[in-house]
Amino acid sequence: MRVLVLLSLLAFTAGCNQKKTDASENRVFVNDTIPMERTNVNSEPVATYSAPVPDPDNLNEFKFTVKLYETPLRFRYRVDVTYKMMEVQDSVDIPNFGYQPKVDVKKHENELSSMIGFYDAKGEFMDLKKVEIVDNQLKIRQVKHYGLRAVRKQ
């Protein structure tokens, strides 16, 4: 009796899972309102944040600088960070909300801390990556993730 109930339950579960798979195979997730690639890539930074690095001896004029550059991919930007004599490159991906992304780099918690983000459709700044100096070390970390899926049936 237990074996029969267990087999019935397994068959029911397998049938339910099969229906979910079939329904999801008929959908494709896209947001194709603008092209994914740029035809012209701007070689100048599209956003910059810069602040002097404090020097108690006044011997150096180091800067903490974060610059964003366009790449051939419309929703990916190259990040160039300079701190004292160190230069680091990273990238940041902006979610595709169906319009041309507008990115920015803003001062965050102090002079040696910045936030990379983008503006949403309402013009509100949305945080993505934090670039900061902690104990004389450069730290870059993703602070938030965003996503949007548009479903089109085939």
ABEGO torsion letter per residue (X at the ends): XAAAAAAAAAAAAAAAAAAAAAAAAABBBBBAABBABBABBBABBABBBBBBBBBAAGABBBBBBBBBBBBABAABBBBBBBBEABBBBBBBBBBBAGBBBBBBBBBBABAABBBBBBBBAAGBBBBABBBBBBGGBBBBBBABBBBBBBBBBX
